[in-house]
């Protein structure tokens, strides 16, 4: 049982570790006992090496699949636009128009300001997140095993769902955060932006009281502002990461005998069907919250009073 437990743990840890590329310092003892004479940029061969690489570590699998899914999104929409017919749309064009109309209606319902940027951004966010999430539909071992065979390294780390990496989800959410700051300053002016975070939510008609309230207002507003991208990114990551773990646990059951293997087949099918709802829903939630946060950045009603 101990060896089986160890094998299962190793399997889980292997599937949850990204393909990390970073720098190891001189004097570092590697996984095989080799001592580095000088700093080296290399792939991590253990979770400890990945951790020791520090902040400037690149998750090549997350970056690679994110770019691939972005290219797929652009290629599909470019192909639909190139073959677009005004009189009788069908096939791919009809599907793309359906997605565009859905996103446009969502933006219209939530965002009540004028901007030519928000709808294209929302379409990109929804489709890109959906495509990255959809990598979960592939069997958990197919691509990692293919990558290991291609590289000739059976211990190669290779995660295929970018949104199970907090670096990807938080990277997207902090991009939204920067857009919030930029649009807030553009719409409200720098002075209005400063007033929003120093004179709200507590405000009086006496300047000296307001001066005393500024530290409290600033603290509350900054916490609220920073919580937006953090919650946006962690919500997507948490849901997709939890789903990935369950898929991994189901995959382990296939090697636990005929009965559990048969049960695993049923569970895997059921969990995949459930993800038919979860995957687009998480993309939709990420898009909607992005629209809501940017709509708040455009809202200058409070500054007009």
Order of alpha helices (4+ residues) and beta strands (2+ residues): alpha-beta-beta-alpha-beta-alpha-alpha-alpha-alpha-alpha-alpha-alpha
